[in-house]
């Protein structure tokens, strides 16, 4: 009986020491892991807003296609994580979008869409530098282009709620009399 009690006490002591060591390891490494996770998450946003300094989450009532919105505290603009869909595709259209404080698209990065594997860079370049009207040769001739435009328009709807700029006359006219 005493032999069993000695084994139980030994195992309990070993488990206690291991638990303390694991807690200390977690205490030391948790801030480093959190910092690395934030840097990795913000890495995609830094691609679309390269002059950004620090991102802050923006919360609110967003359309379903706006998964996340981040504001650069340095004042360069907003970054969005978006998800849209095309009527003919089962693959979700996922992208990261940057909009600067003048309302221009800084960069669009398509992160997932099966139908654009070879053409993602073409679509990304098509929208760079555009504003909410997405005029100037952004034709809606493909399902993919339409899906991207619709998803970006949802981001712009949110953008104008939080940005400190107003819509242009062209944007207001386009909203009142859409061409597509």
C-alpha positions in Angstrom: 0.0 0.0 0.0 2.8 2.4 0.9 4.5 1.6 -2.4 1.4 2.7 -4.3 1.1 5.9 -2.2 4.7 6.7 -2.9 4.1 6.3 -6.7 1.0 8.5 -6.6 2.9 11.2 -4.7 5.8 11.0 -7.2 3.6 11.2 -10.2 1.6 14.1 -8.7 4.8 16.0 -8.0 6.1 15.3 -11.6 2.8 16.5 -13.1 2.9 19.6 -10.9 6.5 20.5 -12.0 5.6 19.9 -15.7 2.5 22.0 -15.3 4.5 24.9 -13.8 7.1 24.6 -16.6 4.4 24.6 -19.3 2.7 27.7 -17.7 6.0 29.5 -17.6 6.8 28.6 -21.2 3.3 29.9 -22.2 3.8 33.1 -20.2 7.1 33.8 -22.0 6.0 32.8 -25.5 2.4 34.0 -25.7 3.2 37.7 -26.4 5.7 36.7 -29.1 3.2 34.4 -30.7 0.5 37.0 -30.6 2.8 39.6 -32.1 3.7 37.2 -34.9 0.1 36.3 -35.6 -0.9 40.0 -35.8 2.1 40.7 -38.2 1.1 37.7 -40.4 -2.6 38.8 -40.5 -1.6 42.4 -41.3 0.9 41.3 -43.9 -1.8 40.9 -46.6 -3.1 44.3 -45.6 0.3 45.8 -45.9 0.5 44.6 -49.5 -2.6 46.6 -50.5 -1.7 49.6 -48.3 2.1 49.6 -48.4 2.6 52.9 -46.6 0.4 51.9 -43.7 1.8 51.9 -40.2 -0.7 50.2 -37.8 -4.1 48.7 -38.5 -7.1 48.9 -36.3 -10.2 46.7 -36.8 -13.3 48.6 -37.8 -16.5 47.0 -36.6 -20.0 47.6 -37.7 -22.9 46.3 -39.8 -21.3 45.3 -43.1 -22.7 43.6 -46.2 -22.0 39.8 -46.3 -19.2 40.3 -48.8 -17.2 42.5 -46.4 -15.5 40.0 -44.1 -13.1 42.4 -42.4 -12.3 46.1 -42.5 -9.1 47.7 -41.2 -8.2 51.3 -40.8 -4.6 52.5 -41.0 -4.0 54.6 -38.0 -1.3 56.4 -40.0 -4.0 57.8 -42.2 -3.2 56.1 -45.5 -6.6 54.5 -45.9 -8.6 51.3 -45.4 -8.0 47.7 -46.2 -10.7 45.1 -46.7 -11.0 41.3 -46.8 -13.8 40.5 -49.2 -15.7 37.5 -50.4 -18.0 37.5 -53.4 -19.3 35.0 -55.9 -20.0 34.6 -59.5 -23.2 33.2 -60.8 -21.5 30.4 -62.7 -18.8 29.4 -60.2 -18.8 27.3 -57.1 -15.5 28.7 -56.1 -15.7 31.7 -53.7 -14.0 34.9 -54.9 -11.8 36.1 -52.1 -9.7 39.2 -52.2 -7.9 41.9 -50.3 -8.6 45.5 -51.3 -6.9 48.7 -50.3 -8.6 52.1 -50.7 -6.6 55.2 -50.0 -8.0 58.4 -48.3 -8.8 59.9 -51.7 -11.1 57.0 -52.5 -8.8 55.4 -55.1 -8.0 51.7 -55.1 -4.4 51.3 -54.1 -4.2 47.6 -54.9 -6.5 44.6 -55.3 -5.2 41.1 -54.6 -7.3 38.1 -55.5 -6.5 35.4 -52.9 -8.8 32.7 -54.1 -10.8 32.1 -57.2 -10.5 29.0 -59.3 -11.5 30.6 -62.6 -8.8 33.3 -62.4 -5.7 31.3 -61.6 -3.9 32.5 -64.7 -5.7 35.8 -65.0 -5.7 37.1 -61.4 -3.0 39.6 -62.1 -4.9 40.9 -65.1 -8.0 41.5 -63.0 -5.9 43.1 -60.2 -4.3 45.5 -62.6 -7.6 46.4 -64.2 -8.9 47.9 -60.9 -5.7 49.6 -59.6 -6.1 53.4 -59.3 -9.9 53.4 -59.9 -12.5 55.0 -57.7 -15.9 53.8 -56.7 -17.3 54.4 -60.2 -14.7 51.9 -61.6 -14.9 53.7 -64.9 -12.1 54.1 -67.4 -12.1 50.8 -69.2 -13.3 48.5 -66.4 -15.8 46.7 -68.7 -18.3 44.3 -67.3 -17.9 41.8 -70.0 -17.3 38.7 -67.9 -18.9 37.1 -65.0 -15.7 37.4 -63.1 -15.4 41.1 -63.8 -19.0 41.6 -62.7 -18.4 39.6 -59.5 -15.3 41.6 -58.7 -17.1 44.9 -59.3 -20.1 44.0 -57.2 -17.8 42.9 -54.3 -15.7 46.1 -54.6 -18.9 48.2 -54.7 -20.0 46.7 -51.3 -16.6 47.7 -49.9 -17.1 51.2 -51.2 -20.5 51.4 -49.5 -18.8 50.7 -46.2 -15.8 52.9 -47.0 -17.9 56.0 -47.4 -19.5 55.4 -44.0 -16.1 55.5 -42.3 -13.9 57.6 -44.5 -13.7 61.3 -44.2 -14.4 62.1 -47.9 -17.6 62.6 -49.9 -18.7 60.8 -53.1 -18.0 62.6 -56.3 -20.8 63.9 -58.5 -20.1 61.1 -61.0 -20.4 58.5 -58.2 -23.8 59.9 -57.1 -25.1 60.0 -60.7 -23.9 56.4 -61.2 -25.8 55.3 -58.1 -28.9 57.1 -59.2 -28.7 55.9 -62.8 -26.7 52.6 -62.9 -25.5 51.5 -66.3 -25.1 47.8 -65.5 
